[in-house]
Amino acid sequence: MRHKRAIPNRGFRIADQIQRDLAELIRELKDPRIGMATVHAVEVTPDYAHAKVFFSVLVGDPQQTQDALNEAAGYLRNGLFKRLQIHTVPTLHFHFDRTTERAAELSALIAQANATQAKD
């Protein structure tokens, strides 16, 4: 079975470009539900039909931000279509990424454990 030869790392390059362009496009949105959102990662399916967009929120409600971003996905996709030089712009699916939140919680727990140990 022969496979079509893919351009090496093309998916990663496109995901990276989508991440950078989305960061700018999201800043332009006027929806008050969208807090200070940061796009952490974009995973594009091999056929470029769908993209999972992982974000965190510094200020604002994560669920409201996720809802607002998913509602604005068509508008954001249209903005990407104007910026990207590819035939298929993926459908966007936004997901709240708790990684940063969990890291801060773990750091606080470690600091608390170290402080307790220092007392003993």
C-alpha positions in Angstrom: 0.0 0.0 0.0 1.5 3.3 -1.1 1.0 6.5 1.0 0.9 10.0 -0.3 4.1 11.6 0.7 3.3 14.3 3.3 5.4 17.4 3.8 7.3 16.7 7.0 6.0 18.6 10.1 3.4 20.4 8.0 0.7 19.6 10.6 2.8 21.0 13.4 3.6 24.2 11.4 -0.1 24.7 10.5 -1.1 24.1 14.2 1.5 26.6 15.3 0.3 29.2 12.8 -3.3 28.6 13.8 -2.3 29.1 17.5 -0.6 32.4 16.7 -3.4 33.8 14.5 -6.1 32.7 17.0 -4.4 34.6 19.8 -4.7 37.8 17.8 -8.3 37.1 16.6 -9.5 36.2 20.1 -8.1 39.5 21.4 -10.3 41.3 18.8 -13.5 39.6 20.1 -15.8 42.0 21.9 -17.7 39.2 23.9 -17.6 40.2 27.6 -17.7 36.5 28.6 -14.2 35.9 27.2 -11.7 36.7 29.9 -8.0 36.9 29.5 -7.7 33.7 27.5 -4.3 32.3 26.4 -4.1 29.7 23.6 -1.7 27.0 24.8 -1.9 24.4 22.1 -3.7 23.4 18.9 -4.0 19.8 17.7 -5.1 19.4 14.1 -6.5 16.2 12.7 -4.4 14.7 9.8 -7.1 15.7 7.3 -7.2 19.3 8.6 -10.9 19.0 9.1 -10.9 19.7 12.9 -8.6 21.5 15.4 -8.7 21.1 19.2 -7.8 24.5 20.7 -6.6 24.3 24.3 -6.7 27.5 26.3 -6.4 28.8 29.8 -8.0 31.9 31.5 -6.1 34.3 33.7 -9.1 36.4 34.4 -12.7 35.2 33.8 -14.9 32.1 34.1 -13.4 29.1 32.2 -16.8 27.6 31.3 -18.2 31.0 30.1 -15.1 31.6 28.1 -15.2 28.1 26.5 -18.9 28.6 25.6 -18.2 32.0 24.1 -15.2 30.8 22.1 -17.1 27.8 20.7 -20.0 30.2 19.8 -17.5 32.4 18.0 -15.7 29.5 16.3 -17.3 30.1 12.9 -16.2 33.8 13.0 -12.7 32.8 14.2 -12.5 30.2 11.5 -13.4 32.8 8.9 -10.7 35.0 10.2 -8.2 32.2 9.9 -9.4 31.5 6.3 -8.3 35.0 5.4 -4.9 34.6 7.0 -3.8 31.1 6.3 -2.6 29.9 2.9 -4.3 26.5 3.0 -7.2 25.0 1.2 -9.0 23.5 4.3 -9.3 25.6 7.4 -10.3 23.3 10.3 -13.5 23.5 12.3 -12.4 24.8 15.7 -13.2 23.1 19.0 -12.2 25.0 22.2 -11.3 23.2 25.4 -10.3 24.6 28.7 -6.8 23.5 29.7 -6.4 23.1 33.5 -2.6 22.4 33.2 -1.5 25.8 34.4 -4.1 25.8 37.2 -3.0 22.4 38.4 0.7 23.4 38.3 -0.1 26.4 40.5 -2.0 24.2 42.9 0.9 21.7 43.1 3.4 24.6 43.6 1.3 25.9 46.5 1.1 22.4 48.1 4.9 21.9 47.8 5.6 25.3 49.3 3.1 24.5 52.1 4.8 21.1 52.7 8.3 22.7 52.8 7.1 25.4 55.2 5.6 22.7 57.5 8.8 20.7 57.3 11.0 23.7 58.1 9.0 24.3 61.3 9.6 20.7 62.4 
